């Protein structure tokens, strides 16, 4: 029973005007008046960070009828976050978005990402707001591409020694090509995801493993024109 103060109890009852309900929001190609958690659907992405900002999380959720059916947790910058991500992946799937918002996802960066996604989802700002029926479960994995690896870029530089490309969208950088003025003009990369798939198929065959790495190694830019080649991690 709801308790009212004496002041409110003594008030005259005034008829309420017409209630049109909440403004409709776009969800998977439909306009929906969301009144309950089960009224929410959509796939979207968001980024979160921890208080010291030493790590970040990109979270992708695919929500159907209020329930998280698919979760992709990608982390960077903090070793502890990888373990947090493992636990968050177990926690998120199957929960309603309201439950997930109020569940400890182990790492603040992941919790913050969940908050940002919640705001997008309940306000109808998902990536699939105007896509009929949204995206099927499994669409989140499409972000990872072949080999199912996150898109990462890692570069480093100092005033005295200049830049080092360590990992780019194309893969793990093994060599940098320099011109006569020691400027980077190209690089050699290994596509780790595809290489690992080939290595698994190679089994214990050492030559097949070597061939798998070679097959998935490529060069970018004017690599062949390099005057000098260096290992960006050692030289």
N, C-alpha and C positions, 0 to 999 in steps of 0.2 A: 504494500500500500504506500502511495506517495504522500508524504507529509507536506502540508501547506502552512505557512505562517498565518497568524490571526489576521494580519493586515490583508493578505490575499483572500482569505476566506470571506472577509466582510465586503469584498469588492462586488460590484454589479457585474453579471455575466454579459458580455457584449459578443454578438455573433461575429464569427470569423469570415473574412472575405474569401472569395474563390481561391483554392490552392491548386495551382497548375503543376506542382511538383518541381523537381530539379530540372535545370536546363539539360537537354540531351547532349551527350558527348559522342564523338565518332569512335566506333569500335568495330574493327574488322569489316568495314564496308556498311555498317548500320549505324543509325542514330539511336542511342540507348539512354533512357532515363534511369541512371544508376541509383538504386535505393538500398541495395544489399550487396555484400561481397560477391555473391554468385552472379551479379549482373556485370562483372568486370572481366574482359578478355583482351588479349593483345600481346605482341612480342615487342620487346624494346631492350635497349642497352643503357648503361649508366656507369659513371666512374666515381669511386670513393677513395678517401685518403684517411690516414690516421692522424692523431694530434701532432706528433713530431714530424709528420710528412716525410717519413723515411721510406714509405712504400705506398703503392696505389693498387686498386683493384678495378678491373672492368668486369661488370656483371651483366649477363644476358639472361632474361627470363622469358619464357613462353607461357602465358597464363590463359587458361580456358575455364570459363564459368567460375572465376574467382580462385581457382586452384593452380598452383605452379606445377606445370606438367614437365617442364624442361628447364634446366639451369646450367649455364656455362660460367665458371668462375676462373678468371685469368688474373694473375697477380705479378707484380714486379717490384724489385727493390729491397725486399726483406725476406730473408730465408724462412723465418717463422710463419710468414703468410702462406707459404706453400702447404704447410701442415694444416693451417686454418682453413685453407681452400678445400682440402680433402674432407674435412669435417663439415664445412658449409654445404658441399655437394650432397652429402648424405642428409643434411638437415632440411634443405630447401624443397626438394621435390616432394610433392604431395601435400604441402602446407597451403593454406589460403594465404593471400598476400597480406592480410591483417595479422595472421599468426607469424608470418616470416618477419614482418616489420617489428614485432615485439618479441622476437627470439634472439638470443645472443648467438651471433654467427661467428663467434670466437675472436675475430680480428676487427678492430674499429674501422679499418679501411673497407672491409666487406659490409659491415653494418651501415656505414655511410653510403655505400653504393646502393644498398637495399632501400635506404631512405629516399635517395634520388630517383630510383626506379619507381618506387611507390607513388611519388608525386606525379611522375609522367603518366603512369598507368591509370590512376584514379581521376586524373584531369583530362583523359582522352588524348594524350600526346604521345602515343606509342608509334613505333615505326610502321605498324600495320593498321593504323587508324582507318585508312581508306582502302584497304585491301580486302576484297570479298573473302570471308571465312578465314582471314589471317594467313598464317603459315603453319604447315604441319609440324608435329613433334619431330625433332631432328634437324629443324632449320638452323638451330644455334650452332650445330657442328659444321654447317657450311661455311661459317666465318673462318674456320681453321684451315680450310683447303686440304690439299693432298698431304698425307702424312700426319694430319691432325695436330699441327703445331700453331701456337699463337703467333700473330704477326708482331715481331719485336724488332727494335732498332737499338743498337748499343754502340755509341761512339765515345771517344775520349780524346782530350787534347790538353796540352800545356803550352805556355808561352815559349819556352825554350826548345821544345821538341815537336811542336805542332800536333796535327790531328791523327787519330788512329780510328779506322773503321773496324769494328769487332764483329758486329752482326747487323745485317740489314734485311729488308723484306725478302730478298732473294735467298738468304741463308747465312751460314757461318763463314765469315771472311777468313781465308787462310793466307792470302798474300796481297800486298799493295804494290801497284806498279808506280814508280816514280820517274819523272822526266829528268832532263839534265840539270834542272833547277830544284830538284827534289820535291816537286809538286806532285800530288796524287793525280794520276790520269786514268786509273782503272784498278780493278781488283778481281781476285779469284774467290769464288764462293762454293760451298758445298750445301746442297739442299738437304738438310739433315733429315727431314721427315721422309722424303722419298728414298734417301740413301738407307735409312734404317729399315724401311720396308723391304728393300732389296737385300740387305744384309741378313735379315731374318730368314729370307728364302734361301740364302746361300748356305745356311747351316754352319758346318765346320770346315767348309771348303775355303782355304785361305786365299786362293787365286780368285774365286768367285766374290769374296768379300772385297778384295782390292778392286776388282772390276766394277762392283756396285758403287764404290766410292768414286771411282774415276768417271763412271757414266753419269753420276749426278753432280759432277763438278763442272762449273762453267766460268767464263770470264765476262766482265762488264767494262764498258768504256773502251779506252784505247790501251787495254792491257798489253797487247802484243807489241806496242811501241815503247814499252818501258825501257829505260836505261838501267834501272836498278829495281830489284824486287825485294821486299822485306816482309818478315813475319810481324804483323802488327802487335802481337802479344809478347814478342821476345826482343825485337830490335827497335 
